[in-house]
Amino acid sequence: MSAENLYTFENEQYRKTYWHTCSHVLAQAMKRLHPEVKLAIGPSIDNGFYYDFDTPQPFTEDQLAELEAEMRKICREKLKLERFELPRAEAIAYMEEKGEPYKVELINDLPEDAVISFYRQGEFVDLCAGPHVDSTGRIKGNAVKLTACNAAYWRGDSNRQTLQRIYGVAFPRKEELDEYLQRIEEAKKRDHRKLGKELGLFMMSEEGPGFPFFLPRGMVLKNTLLEYWRECHKRYGYVEIATPIILNQHLWHQSGHWDHYKDNMYTTVIDGEDYAVKPMNCPGGMLVYKNEPHSYRDLPIRAAELGLVHRHEMSGALHGLFRVRCFTQDDAHIFMTPAQMKDEIKNVVTLFDEMYSTFGLTYQIELSTMPEDHMGDEEVWHFAENTLQAAITELGKDFQINPGDGAFYGPKLDFHLADSLGRTWQCGTIQLDMQMPERFELEYVGEDGEKHRPIMIHRALLGSIERFLGVITEHFAGAFPTWLSPVQVKLLPVTDRAAEYAKSVAEKLDKQGFRVEVDGRNEKIGKKIREAQLEKIPYMLVVGDRDMEAGTVSVRHRAEGDLGAMSLEDFSAMLRQIVDSRERK
């Protein structure tokens, strides 16, 4: 990075340092206005910062505005940030004297040889490892915004104290803050929970928190997406399998999931034996491979599965379709020889390219390497990491390294999709696994007539189907491309006389495989058009006496407006071309 960009938001480290300092300014403002409040923690996050406070009531919008005003005052004071260290006993006594029990707990939990550092700004001191900018004057007070206040558990533990978490964001210039807030307002309009209700796609019920219900239009949307998914996978040489939702606990011990993931698994007892509801599809895929012997001539085997999985999520983390407790994971397990590894990875990335581009989604790739908690030898891990890197490099793809964040059984490539608002979503993943085949004793007979272990790729393209539907609902603001739209055409008869003609047109379009509805209500045509627009229907066919006589339809598009009168044959041909080519209109 060039020197002139070192202290700008283009530098991620500077951006996080700036936001971290903002969290300290927020905490200082809080102690000035509400000295009885206890401090917890206040880090920077991907899109701003937060601070957790021990106070019984959430803060109102008026109180957040008062805190913002005090933060601006602190910024104008240009207080110098000074770092100092204390021995453990003195640090504990210092925080006890200030009446900050959460800070005392944090100090007590630090390793014996830890350096215990603090930062002072004016009268305010906070336990912190840093780093920070050198002065509160570096923060532009008129470009700071406190955005929300939510409940949060201390240290993420539902058995601990409930705190109030105040979120904020800040930028070097007010214009940047204004642009950000405009994007946030647009994101609110696109919220898939709001659109899901308005468009009749899905619902949630208190009888099943985190377990989504898909409504008729939502099922059309989901099934249309899955039809495209199946079409692509068939062209890329995949077979489709299905494995049971519940399998015995022995299998999960064998796979290693019980040791690494049991807190997120639902369990049950059948015939006196312990079983688990699958949180992943992988072990079932291993059993399918073991069902029959294999030769090197059979490989690669690309076995895809749309498997319903269940994972226990904390109730506070549930969020529409983005964070649920059951979802359909579009997994595939590819079994191959070492010589086939690189080509198979490239084949997967090419498939990802095709599907993501259909939705107008761009992506960035992140290579996650060996974590501390891992299975297998380091030499095997490094070979796998180098193979992943070589494959994407040969495809001309840029990537970033995410050290130590691989799965416990192998390194992975994560695909972060960018939507129409520039937000990123982690959906696709390619995980190279040389451990699971060993655990399940998978084999194939090689050219030498000897038995060998296959290497395996775990991969998910869309990730969670439910989450991906939420992503594209917000990406398209509910105005899905015609090929994907639950209703592609709505007939709008102008008069009762045209109602039968509208039904006959709808029947003809239905027979051609288009998804059609008729609005036969006794309402003014203007109201029918407005409501069809609100439903995001791609094409509206207005039919009246003149259309009946001429055998035409008057075509309106939700974005392009009035397209004029067309014969039904011409409209059908146009619609067929748009649907079959999967145009984004």
C-alpha positions as CSV (number, residue, x, y, z in Angstrom):
1,M,0.0,0.0,0.0
2,S,1.3,3.5,-0.9
3,A,2.3,5.8,1.9
4,E,-0.5,8.3,1.1
5,N,-3.1,5.6,1.7
6,L,-1.6,4.3,5.0
7,Y,-3.8,6.5,7.1
8,T,-7.0,6.2,5.1
9,F,-9.9,3.7,5.2
10,E,-8.3,1.9,2.2
11,N,-6.0,0.5,4.9
12,E,-8.0,-2.1,6.8
13,Q,-5.7,-1.9,9.8
14,Y,-6.1,1.9,10.0
15,R,-9.9,1.6,9.6
16,K,-10.1,-0.9,12.5
17,T,-7.9,1.2,14.6
18,Y,-10.0,4.3,13.9
19,W,-13.2,2.4,14.8
20,H,-11.6,0.9,17.9
21,T,-10.8,4.4,19.1
22,C,-14.4,5.4,18.4
23,S,-15.5,2.6,20.8
24,H,-13.4,4.2,23.5
25,V,-14.9,7.6,22.8
26,L,-18.3,6.1,23.2
27,A,-17.4,4.5,26.5
28,Q,-16.0,7.8,27.7
29,A,-19.2,9.6,26.7
30,M,-21.2,6.9,28.5
31,K,-19.2,7.4,31.8
32,R,-19.6,11.1,31.6
33,L,-23.4,11.0,31.1
34,H,-24.1,7.8,33.1
35,P,-21.3,7.2,35.6
36,E,-23.2,4.3,37.2
37,V,-23.0,2.2,34.0
38,K,-20.4,-0.6,34.1
39,L,-18.0,-1.2,31.1
40,A,-17.7,-4.5,29.4
41,I,-15.9,-4.7,26.0
42,G,-15.7,-2.5,22.9
43,P,-14.1,-3.8,19.7
44,S,-14.1,-2.7,16.1
45,I,-16.1,-4.9,13.8
46,D,-16.4,-5.4,10.1
47,N,-18.8,-2.4,9.6
48,G,-18.0,-0.1,12.6
49,F,-17.7,-0.7,16.3
50,Y,-19.7,-1.5,19.4
51,Y,-19.4,-1.3,23.2
52,D,-21.2,-3.5,25.7
53,F,-22.5,-1.8,28.9
54,D,-24.1,-3.3,32.1
55,T,-27.3,-1.3,32.4
56,P,-30.8,-2.7,33.0
57,Q,-32.6,-0.8,30.2
58,P,-31.9,-0.4,26.5
59,F,-31.0,3.1,25.5
60,T,-33.7,5.2,23.6
61,E,-33.0,7.1,20.4
62,D,-32.9,10.3,22.4
63,Q,-30.3,8.9,24.8
64,L,-28.2,7.7,21.8
65,A,-28.4,11.2,20.4
66,E,-27.1,12.6,23.7
67,L,-24.2,10.1,23.6
68,E,-23.4,11.1,20.0
69,A,-23.4,14.8,21.1
70,E,-21.0,14.0,23.9
71,M,-18.8,12.0,21.5
72,R,-18.5,15.0,19.2
73,K,-17.5,17.1,22.2
74,I,-14.8,14.6,23.2
75,C,-13.5,14.7,19.6
76,R,-13.3,18.5,19.7
77,E,-11.3,18.2,23.0
78,K,-8.5,16.5,21.1
79,L,-7.6,14.3,24.0
80,K,-4.3,12.5,23.6
81,L,-4.4,8.7,23.9
82,E,-1.6,7.4,26.2
83,R,-0.7,3.8,26.7
84,F,0.6,2.5,30.0
85,E,1.1,-1.0,31.6
86,L,0.5,-2.3,35.2
87,P,1.5,-5.5,37.0
88,R,-1.4,-7.9,37.4
89,A,-2.1,-7.1,41.1
90,E,-2.0,-3.4,40.5
91,A,-4.2,-3.7,37.4
92,I,-6.8,-5.6,39.3
93,A,-6.8,-3.1,42.2
94,Y,-7.0,-0.2,39.7
95,M,-10.1,-1.6,38.1
96,E,-11.7,-2.6,41.4
97,E,-11.2,1.0,42.6
98,K,-13.0,2.2,39.5
99,G,-15.8,-0.3,40.2
100,E,-15.4,-2.1,36.9
101,P,-16.0,-5.9,37.7
102,Y,-16.0,-7.0,34.0
103,K,-12.5,-5.5,33.5
104,V,-11.4,-7.3,36.7
105,E,-12.7,-10.6,35.3
106,L,-10.9,-10.0,32.0
107,I,-7.6,-9.4,33.7
108,N,-8.0,-12.5,35.9
109,D,-8.5,-14.6,32.7
110,L,-5.3,-13.3,31.0
111,P,-2.3,-15.7,30.9
112,E,0.2,-15.3,33.7
113,D,2.8,-13.8,31.4
114,A,0.4,-11.4,29.7
115,V,1.3,-7.7,29.3
116,I,-1.6,-5.8,30.9
117,S,-2.0,-2.5,29.2
118,F,-4.4,0.5,29.5
119,Y,-5.2,3.6,27.4
120,R,-5.9,7.0,28.9
121,Q,-7.7,9.8,27.2
122,G,-8.4,12.8,29.5
123,E,-10.2,11.5,32.7
124,F,-11.1,8.2,31.0
125,V,-9.0,5.0,31.3
126,D,-9.8,1.6,29.7
127,L,-8.2,-1.8,29.8
128,C,-7.1,-2.4,26.2
129,A,-4.4,-4.0,24.1
130,G,-4.8,-1.3,21.4
131,P,-3.8,0.0,19.0
132,H,-5.5,3.4,18.8
133,V,-5.1,6.7,16.9
134,D,-3.0,9.2,18.8
135,S,-5.8,11.7,19.7
136,T,-9.6,11.9,19.8
137,G,-9.2,14.9,17.5
138,R,-8.4,12.4,14.7
139,I,-12.1,11.3,14.9
140,K,-14.4,13.5,12.9
141,G,-17.3,14.1,15.4
142,N,-19.8,15.1,12.7
143,A,-19.1,11.8,10.9
144,V,-20.0,9.5,13.9
145,K,-23.4,7.8,14.1
146,L,-24.7,5.4,16.8
147,T,-26.9,3.0,14.9
148,A,-28.6,0.6,17.3
149,C,-28.8,-0.8,20.8
150,N,-29.4,-4.5,21.3
151,A,-29.2,-7.0,24.2
152,A,-26.1,-9.2,24.3
153,Y,-24.8,-11.8,26.8
154,W,-21.6,-11.2,28.6
155,R,-18.9,-13.2,26.8
156,G,-21.7,-14.8,24.6
157,D,-22.9,-17.0,27.4
158,S,-26.7,-17.1,27.9
159,N,-26.2,-18.0,31.5
160,R,-24.3,-14.7,32.2
161,Q,-25.4,-11.1,32.6
162,T,-27.5,-9.5,29.8
163,L,-25.7,-6.3,28.6
164,Q,-26.7,-3.5,26.3
165,R,-24.6,-3.4,23.1
166,I,-24.5,0.0,21.4
167,Y,-23.4,-0.1,17.7
168,G,-21.9,2.7,15.8
169,V,-20.0,3.7,12.7
170,A,-17.7,6.5,11.8
171,F,-15.9,7.9,8.7
172,P,-13.2,10.4,8.0
173,R,-15.7,12.6,6.1
174,K,-19.3,13.4,6.7
175,E,-20.1,12.7,3.1
176,E,-18.9,9.2,3.5
177,L,-21.2,8.8,6.6
178,D,-24.1,10.1,4.6
179,E,-23.5,7.7,1.7
180,Y,-23.3,4.8,4.2
181,L,-26.5,5.8,5.9
182,Q,-28.3,6.0,2.5
183,R,-27.1,2.4,1.8
184,I,-28.4,1.3,5.2
185,E,-31.8,2.9,4.4
186,E,-31.8,1.1,1.1
187,A,-30.9,-2.2,2.8
188,K,-33.8,-1.7,5.2
189,K,-36.2,-1.5,2.2
190,R,-34.6,-4.7,0.9
191,D,-34.7,-6.6,4.2
192,H,-35.6,-10.2,3.1
193,R,-37.7,-10.6,6.3
194,K,-39.9,-7.6,5.3
195,L,-40.1,-8.6,1.6
196,G,-40.6,-12.3,2.5
197,K,-43.8,-11.3,4.3
198,E,-45.0,-8.8,1.7
199,L,-44.4,-11.1,-1.2
200,G,-45.7,-14.2,0.5
201,L,-42.4,-16.2,0.4
202,F,-41.9,-17.5,3.9
203,M,-42.9,-17.2,7.5
204,M,-41.6,-17.9,11.0
205,S,-43.7,-19.2,13.9
206,E,-43.1,-19.1,17.6
207,E,-43.9,-22.8,17.6
208,G,-40.6,-23.3,15.8
209,P,-38.1,-20.5,16.4
210,G,-35.4,-20.7,13.7
211,F,-37.3,-23.2,11.6
212,P,-38.7,-21.5,8.4
213,F,-42.0,-22.2,6.8
214,F,-42.1,-21.8,3.0
215,L,-45.3,-20.5,1.5
216,P,-46.6,-21.4,-2.0
217,R,-44.8,-18.5,-3.8
218,G,-41.7,-19.2,-1.7
219,M,-41.7,-22.8,-2.7
220,V,-42.0,-21.9,-6.4
221,L,-38.9,-19.6,-5.9
222,K,-37.0,-22.3,-4.1
223,N,-37.9,-25.1,-6.5
224,T,-37.0,-22.9,-9.6
225,L,-33.6,-22.2,-8.0
226,L,-33.1,-25.9,-7.3
227,E,-34.1,-26.9,-10.9
228,Y,-31.3,-24.6,-12.2
229,W,-28.9,-26.0,-9.6
230,R,-29.7,-29.6,-10.8
231,E,-29.3,-28.6,-14.5
232,C,-25.9,-27.1,-13.8
233,H,-24.7,-30.0,-11.8
234,K,-25.8,-32.5,-14.4
235,R,-23.8,-30.7,-17.1
236,Y,-20.7,-30.7,-14.8
237,G,-20.8,-34.4,-14.3
238,Y,-22.4,-34.8,-10.9
239,V,-24.8,-37.5,-9.7
240,E,-27.3,-36.7,-7.0
241,I,-27.7,-38.7,-3.7
242,A,-29.8,-38.3,-0.5
243,T,-28.7,-39.5,2.9
244,P,-30.8,-39.9,6.2
245,I,-31.4,-36.9,8.5
246,I,-30.8,-39.0,11.7
247,L,-27.8,-41.4,12.1
248,N,-26.3,-43.1,15.1
249,Q,-23.8,-41.4,17.4
250,H,-21.0,-43.9,16.5
251,L,-20.9,-42.4,13.0
252,W,-20.4,-38.9,14.4
253,H,-17.6,-40.1,16.6
254,Q,-16.0,-41.7,13.6
255,S,-16.3,-38.6,11.5
256,G,-14.9,-36.4,14.3
257,H,-17.9,-34.1,14.4
258,W,-18.9,-35.3,17.9
259,D,-15.6,-34.1,19.3
260,H,-15.6,-30.8,17.4
261,Y,-19.2,-29.9,17.0
262,K,-21.4,-31.7,19.5
263,D,-22.6,-28.5,21.2
264,N,-24.4,-27.5,18.0
265,M,-26.0,-30.9,17.4
266,Y,-29.5,-32.2,18.3
267,T,-29.6,-35.7,19.7
268,T,-32.3,-38.4,20.3
269,V,-32.5,-42.0,21.5
270,I,-33.9,-44.7,19.2
271,D,-34.3,-48.3,20.5
272,G,-32.0,-47.5,23.4
273,E,-29.2,-46.2,21.2
274,D,-28.0,-42.6,20.9
275,Y,-28.5,-40.9,17.6
276,A,-27.9,-37.4,16.3
277,V,-29.7,-35.2,13.8
278,K,-27.2,-34.4,11.1
279,P,-25.6,-31.0,11.2
280,M,-23.6,-31.9,8.0
281,N,-24.1,-34.2,5.1
282,C,-20.4,-35.4,5.0
283,P,-20.6,-38.7,7.0
284,G,-23.6,-39.9,5.0
285,G,-21.6,-39.3,1.8
286,M,-18.8,-41.4,3.2
287,L,-21.2,-44.3,3.7
288,V,-22.5,-44.0,0.1
289,Y,-19.0,-44.2,-1.3
290,K,-18.3,-47.3,0.9
291,N,-21.4,-49.0,-0.4
292,E,-19.5,-50.6,-3.3
293,P,-15.9,-51.1,-4.3
294,H,-14.2,-48.6,-6.7
295,S,-11.5,-48.6,-9.2
296,Y,-9.3,-45.6,-10.4
297,R,-11.4,-45.8,-13.6
298,D,-14.5,-44.8,-11.5
299,L,-12.8,-41.6,-10.3
300,P,-13.6,-38.8,-10.0
301,I,-17.0,-39.4,-8.4
302,R,-18.9,-36.2,-8.0
303,A,-21.8,-36.9,-5.6
304,A,-24.1,-33.9,-4.9
305,E,-26.7,-33.7,-2.2
306,L,-29.4,-31.2,-1.2
307,G,-29.4,-32.3,2.4
308,L,-31.6,-31.0,5.2
309,V,-29.3,-30.3,8.2
310,H,-30.1,-29.0,11.7
311,R,-27.7,-27.0,13.9
312,H,-28.4,-25.5,17.3
313,E,-28.1,-21.7,17.1
314,M,-28.5,-19.4,20.1
315,S,-32.0,-17.8,20.0
316,G,-30.4,-14.3,20.0
317,A,-28.4,-15.1,16.8
318,L,-31.5,-16.2,14.7
319,H,-32.1,-13.8,11.8
320,G,-34.7,-14.5,9.1
321,L,-33.3,-16.9,6.6
322,F,-29.8,-15.8,7.2
323,R,-29.4,-17.6,10.5
324,V,-31.7,-20.6,11.1
325,R,-31.7,-23.9,12.9
326,C,-32.5,-26.1,9.9
327,F,-31.6,-25.5,6.3
328,T,-30.9,-27.3,3.0
329,Q,-27.2,-27.4,2.3
330,D,-26.2,-27.9,-1.3
331,D,-23.2,-30.2,-0.6
332,A,-21.2,-32.3,-3.0
333,H,-18.4,-34.7,-2.2
334,I,-15.9,-35.4,-4.9
335,F,-13.7,-38.5,-4.6
336,M,-10.5,-38.5,-6.7
337,T,-6.9,-39.5,-7.1
338,P,-4.1,-37.1,-6.1
339,A,-3.4,-36.5,-9.8
340,Q,-7.0,-35.3,-10.3
341,M,-7.0,-32.8,-7.4
342,K,-6.1,-29.6,-9.2
343,D,-8.4,-30.2,-12.2
344,E,-11.3,-31.0,-10.0
345,I,-10.8,-27.8,-8.0
346,K,-10.7,-25.9,-11.2
347,N,-13.9,-27.6,-12.4
348,V,-15.7,-26.6,-9.2
349,V,-14.6,-23.0,-9.4
350,T,-15.8,-22.9,-13.0
351,L,-19.2,-24.1,-11.9
352,F,-19.3,-21.5,-9.2
353,D,-18.4,-18.8,-11.8
354,E,-21.3,-19.9,-14.0
355,M,-24.0,-19.9,-11.3
356,Y,-22.9,-16.8,-9.5
357,S,-22.7,-14.8,-12.7
358,T,-26.3,-15.8,-13.6
359,F,-27.4,-13.8,-10.6
360,G,-25.0,-10.9,-11.2
361,L,-23.0,-11.7,-8.1
362,T,-19.3,-11.1,-8.1
363,Y,-17.0,-12.6,-5.5
364,Q,-13.7,-12.6,-3.7
365,I,-11.8,-15.8,-2.7
366,E,-10.3,-16.4,0.7
367,L,-7.9,-19.3,1.3
368,S,-8.1,-20.5,5.0
369,T,-5.2,-22.5,6.2
370,M,-4.5,-25.0,9.0
371,P,-6.1,-24.2,12.4
372,E,-4.6,-25.2,15.8
373,D,-7.4,-27.7,16.4
374,H,-6.9,-29.9,13.3
375,M,-6.6,-33.6,12.3
376,G,-3.7,-35.0,10.3
377,D,0.0,-34.2,9.7
378,E,1.2,-30.7,8.9
379,E,3.0,-32.0,5.7
380,V,-0.3,-33.3,4.3
381,W,-2.0,-30.0,5.2
382,H,0.7,-28.0,3.4
383,F,0.3,-30.2,0.3
384,A,-3.4,-29.6,0.3
385,E,-3.0,-25.8,0.8
386,N,-0.5,-25.6,-2.1
387,T,-2.8,-27.5,-4.4
388,L,-5.7,-25.2,-3.7
389,Q,-3.5,-22.2,-4.3
390,A,-2.1,-23.5,-7.5
391,A,-5.6,-24.3,-8.9
392,I,-7.0,-20.9,-8.4
393,T,-3.8,-19.2,-9.5
394,E,-3.9,-21.1,-12.8
395,L,-7.5,-19.9,-13.3
396,G,-6.3,-16.3,-12.9
397,K,-8.2,-15.7,-9.7
398,D,-7.0,-13.4,-7.0
399,F,-7.3,-14.5,-3.4
400,Q,-6.5,-13.5,0.2
401,I,-5.0,-15.8,2.8
402,N,-7.0,-16.3,6.0
403,P,-4.4,-18.0,8.3
404,G,-5.5,-20.6,10.8
405,D,-9.2,-20.6,9.8
406,G,-9.5,-23.8,7.9
407,A,-11.9,-26.6,8.8
408,F,-10.5,-29.1,11.4
409,Y,-10.1,-31.7,8.6
410,G,-8.6,-29.6,5.8
411,P,-7.9,-26.2,4.2
412,K,-10.6,-24.4,2.3
413,L,-11.5,-21.7,-0.2
414,D,-14.4,-19.5,0.8
415,F,-16.3,-17.4,-1.8
416,H,-17.5,-14.0,-0.5
417,L,-20.3,-12.8,-2.8
418,A,-20.9,-9.0,-3.4
419,D,-24.5,-8.0,-3.9
420,S,-26.0,-4.9,-5.6
421,L,-25.4,-2.8,-2.5
422,G,-21.7,-3.9,-2.3
423,R,-22.4,-6.0,0.8
424,T,-20.5,-9.3,1.0
425,W,-21.9,-12.7,1.9
426,Q,-19.9,-15.9,2.5
427,C,-21.8,-18.6,0.5
428,G,-19.6,-21.0,-1.5
429,T,-16.8,-23.1,0.0
430,I,-14.4,-25.7,-1.3
431,Q,-12.8,-27.8,1.4
432,L,-10.0,-30.2,0.6
433,D,-10.0,-33.2,2.9
434,M,-7.4,-35.9,3.2
435,Q,-8.5,-36.9,6.7
436,M,-12.1,-38.1,6.4
437,P,-11.2,-40.8,3.8
438,E,-8.7,-42.1,6.3
439,R,-11.2,-42.2,9.2
440,F,-13.7,-44.0,7.1
441,E,-11.1,-46.3,5.5
442,L,-12.2,-45.3,2.0
443,E,-10.4,-47.1,-0.8
444,Y,-10.1,-47.5,-4.6
445,V,-8.0,-49.9,-6.6
446,G,-5.3,-48.1,-8.5
447,E,-3.6,-48.9,-11.8
448,D,-1.0,-50.9,-9.9
449,G,-3.8,-53.2,-8.6
450,E,-3.1,-52.0,-5.1
451,K,-5.6,-50.3,-2.7
452,H,-5.3,-46.6,-2.2
453,R,-7.0,-43.8,-0.3
454,P,-9.1,-41.4,-2.4
455,I,-8.8,-37.6,-1.7
456,M,-12.0,-35.8,-1.1
457,I,-13.4,-32.3,-1.8
458,H,-16.3,-31.1,0.3
459,R,-18.0,-28.2,-1.5
460,A,-21.1,-26.2,-1.2
461,L,-22.0,-23.7,-3.9
462,L,-24.9,-21.8,-2.6
463,G,-24.2,-22.9,1.0
464,S,-27.5,-22.8,2.7
465,I,-30.3,-22.7,0.1
466,E,-32.4,-20.7,2.6
467,R,-29.7,-18.2,3.3
468,F,-29.0,-17.8,-0.4
469,L,-32.7,-17.1,-1.1
470,G,-32.5,-14.3,1.6
471,V,-29.3,-13.0,-0.1
472,I,-30.9,-12.8,-3.6
473,T,-34.2,-11.4,-2.2
474,E,-32.2,-8.4,-0.9
475,H,-29.9,-8.4,-4.0
476,F,-32.9,-8.0,-6.3
477,A,-35.0,-6.1,-3.8
478,G,-37.7,-8.7,-4.3
479,A,-37.9,-8.0,-8.1
480,F,-36.5,-11.4,-9.1
481,P,-35.5,-12.0,-12.7
482,T,-38.4,-13.3,-14.8
483,W,-37.1,-16.8,-15.0
484,L,-36.9,-17.0,-11.2
485,S,-40.0,-15.0,-10.3
486,P,-42.8,-17.0,-8.5
487,V,-45.3,-15.2,-10.8
488,Q,-44.0,-14.2,-14.2
489,V,-47.2,-12.8,-15.7
490,K,-50.4,-11.3,-14.3
491,L,-53.5,-10.7,-16.4
492,L,-55.3,-7.6,-15.6
493,P,-58.8,-7.4,-17.2
494,V,-60.0,-3.8,-17.5
495,T,-63.7,-4.8,-17.4
496,D,-65.8,-7.8,-16.5
497,R,-66.4,-8.3,-20.2
498,A,-62.7,-9.0,-20.6
499,A,-62.5,-11.5,-17.7
500,E,-63.1,-14.6,-19.8
501,Y,-60.6,-13.4,-22.4
502,A,-58.0,-12.9,-19.7
503,K,-58.6,-16.4,-18.4
504,S,-58.2,-17.9,-21.9
505,V,-54.9,-16.0,-22.3
506,A,-53.7,-17.2,-18.9
507,E,-54.5,-20.8,-19.8
508,K,-52.5,-20.6,-23.1
509,L,-49.5,-19.2,-21.3
510,D,-49.8,-21.8,-18.5
511,K,-49.8,-24.6,-21.1
512,Q,-46.5,-23.2,-22.4
513,G,-45.0,-23.5,-18.9
514,F,-45.2,-19.9,-17.7
515,R,-46.3,-19.0,-14.2
516,V,-49.5,-16.9,-14.6
517,E,-52.2,-15.4,-12.4
518,V,-55.4,-13.5,-13.2
519,D,-56.5,-10.5,-11.1
520,G,-60.3,-10.8,-11.7
521,R,-61.4,-8.5,-8.9
522,N,-63.9,-5.8,-9.6
523,E,-61.4,-3.0,-9.1
524,K,-60.1,-0.1,-11.2
525,I,-57.3,-1.0,-13.5
526,G,-55.0,1.6,-11.9
527,K,-55.3,-0.1,-8.6
528,K,-54.6,-3.5,-10.1
529,I,-51.5,-2.2,-11.8
530,R,-50.2,-0.6,-8.6
531,E,-50.7,-3.7,-6.6
532,A,-49.0,-5.9,-9.3
533,Q,-46.1,-3.5,-9.2
534,L,-45.9,-3.8,-5.4
535,E,-45.9,-7.6,-5.9
536,K,-42.8,-7.2,-8.2
537,I,-44.6,-9.0,-11.0
538,P,-42.3,-8.8,-14.1
539,Y,-45.0,-8.6,-16.8
540,M,-48.6,-7.3,-16.6
541,L,-51.0,-7.9,-19.4
542,V,-53.8,-5.4,-19.5
543,V,-56.7,-6.6,-21.5
544,G,-59.8,-4.7,-22.5
545,D,-62.4,-4.6,-25.3
546,R,-59.9,-3.5,-27.9
547,D,-57.6,-6.4,-27.1
548,M,-60.5,-8.8,-27.2
549,E,-61.4,-7.7,-30.7
550,A,-57.8,-7.6,-32.0
551,G,-56.7,-10.8,-30.1
552,T,-53.8,-8.9,-28.5
553,V,-52.5,-8.1,-25.1
554,S,-51.3,-4.7,-23.8
555,V,-47.9,-5.4,-22.2
556,R,-46.4,-3.6,-19.2
557,H,-43.1,-4.3,-17.6
558,R,-42.5,-3.5,-13.9
559,A,-39.4,-1.4,-14.7
560,E,-39.8,-0.4,-18.3
561,G,-43.5,0.5,-18.2
562,D,-45.9,0.3,-21.1
563,L,-44.5,-1.8,-24.0
564,G,-47.6,-1.5,-26.2
565,A,-49.9,-4.0,-27.7
566,M,-48.6,-7.4,-28.9
567,S,-50.1,-10.5,-30.3
568,L,-50.1,-13.4,-27.8
569,E,-47.6,-15.3,-30.1
570,D,-45.1,-12.4,-30.1
571,F,-45.4,-11.9,-26.3
572,S,-44.9,-15.6,-25.7
573,A,-41.9,-15.8,-28.0
574,M,-40.3,-12.8,-26.2
575,L,-41.1,-14.2,-22.8
576,R,-39.7,-17.6,-23.8
577,Q,-36.4,-16.1,-24.9
578,I,-36.1,-14.1,-21.6
579,V,-36.9,-17.1,-19.4
580,D,-34.7,-19.6,-21.3
581,S,-31.7,-17.4,-21.4
582,R,-32.2,-16.4,-17.8
583,E,-31.8,-12.7,-18.5
584,R,-31.7,-10.6,-15.4
585,K,-34.9,-8.6,-16.2
